Amino acid sequence: MFSSEEQRTRYNSLFSSRSIIDPKFVDLAFVDDEVFDCFQAFQNSGLIQFISMKLPFYPELVKVFYSNFEIQEDSLIFKVYGIKMVIDQSLFFDLTQLSSDGIPFEGLLDDEWKFNFSVSDARRMVCTNQVDITGRLLAGSLAFECRIMNYLIMRILLPRSSNLAQVFEEDLIIMWVFLTGRQIDWAHLVRYRMHKALRSNAPLPYPHLITLFL
């Protein structure tokens, strides 16, 4: 699966023992039978195909992919079995249906939003009335619809393997974006999160996308 001994060495030393974040998905048949107002936000952002994607994944192939992929000008470039593959922005959209419209969000509040966003107002927007909004924000403090929204964010859109009970500022900003009708460049954000996973010992997200890409 490697084009060079250097790739094999990189895989063995940095990726062979990595954990993989098990992908989750939304069962659209279940959603159709229930009434979730927050689901409209995902529809408006063009995320339905992505959050309902259910594909098998192959752990060794996922680790090989991450061990030798890079991003150049928003294109994913990688080699498997010595074959170079390039997924540019157009092909990425065709495969994932993730829009490139909106702000290229990377976890921090964008300058365009700073005038309208405040942490306290955003917390009031997503929390139940009984919650002290000045303390650490936990998932149990969220109103019902926002709790569902946050679950989909942290398990599907920006998956993580720990701290699932805590709502980080990044999660809060994204909920605020959904609730206020703003747009994020989701294609950019997913690629950014994939690239971020190359740091040492980070768990590997979106394993089902590797199956889709290959």
Secondary structure as UniProt FT lines:
FT   HELIX           5..10
FT   HELIX           11..15
FT   TURN            16..17
FT   HELIX           28..33
FT   TURN            37..38
FT   HELIX           39..44
FT   TURN            45..46
FT   HELIX           48..51
FT   HELIX           59..67
FT   STRAND          70..72
FT   TURN            73..74
FT   STRAND          75..80
FT   TURN            81..82
FT   STRAND          83..87
FT   HELIX           89..96
FT   TURN            111..116
FT   HELIX           119..126
FT   TURN            129..130
FT   TURN            133..134
FT   HELIX           139..141
FT   HELIX           144..152
FT   HELIX           153..157
FT   TURN            164..165
FT   HELIX           169..179
FT   TURN            180..181
FT   HELIX           186..196
FT   TURN            197..198
FT   TURN            200..201
FT   HELIX           207..213
//
